[in-house]
Amino acid sequence: MLNNKNIPFTEISIANDPNKRAEMIQKSQRSTVPQIFNGDKHVGDCTEIYDLESRGKLDELLA
């Protein structure tokens, strides 16, 4: 969805990096992926992003 909306993002892989995984879990307080951040602010997971989009709130949040 972010690509379709031309919203730039950086993917951070935690697959082979236990330290990065621990860091992302600490930041998001969640262990599932993907978790989406806007800068340092945790926005949510994929389901929450789609929910925000369906309610017309995603663009406002990412602005």
N, C-alpha and C positions, 0 to 999 in steps of 0.2 A: 504494500500500500504506500509506503513512504516513497518508493521509486516512482510509482504512478502519480504521486502528488508533487514530484520534483523536490522533495525534501531531502537535503543532504544528510548523510549519517555515516558514522564510523562503526563498523562491526568489530567487536572485541571477542576473539575466540578464547574460550576457557577450557576447551577440550583437552589440551595437553599441558595446562599450566595450573597446577593446584594453588599456587599463590594468587594468581589472577582470579581464579574461581572463588577463593575465600574473600578476596577484596570485593568482588561483585555481590556476593551474598551479604556481606556486611553493609554495603551501600544500599541494596534494595530490600534487605530483610526477607529475601525469598531465595529459594534454591532452584527454581525452574527457569528455563530459558525459552525464548529471549525475554530480557527485561529491557525496557526502553527508558532512556534518560534524555532530558533536555538540558544540556550542560551538566551540572551536578544534581539537578532535580530529577528524582525518580518519577516517571510518568505512569508506569505500570507494565503489565505483560501484554501479550498479543491480543488477548480477549478484551482487555481494558482499552487498548488503542482502537480496536474496531467499534467498541461501544461508544467511545468518545466521538468517533467519526460519524456513527449513525445518529448521534444526538446533535451533530453540528458544532461540537466543542473542540475538536482536535486542532484545527487551524489556529484558533484563538490561543490555545495552550502552548502551541509550538512557536507562536509569533515572538 
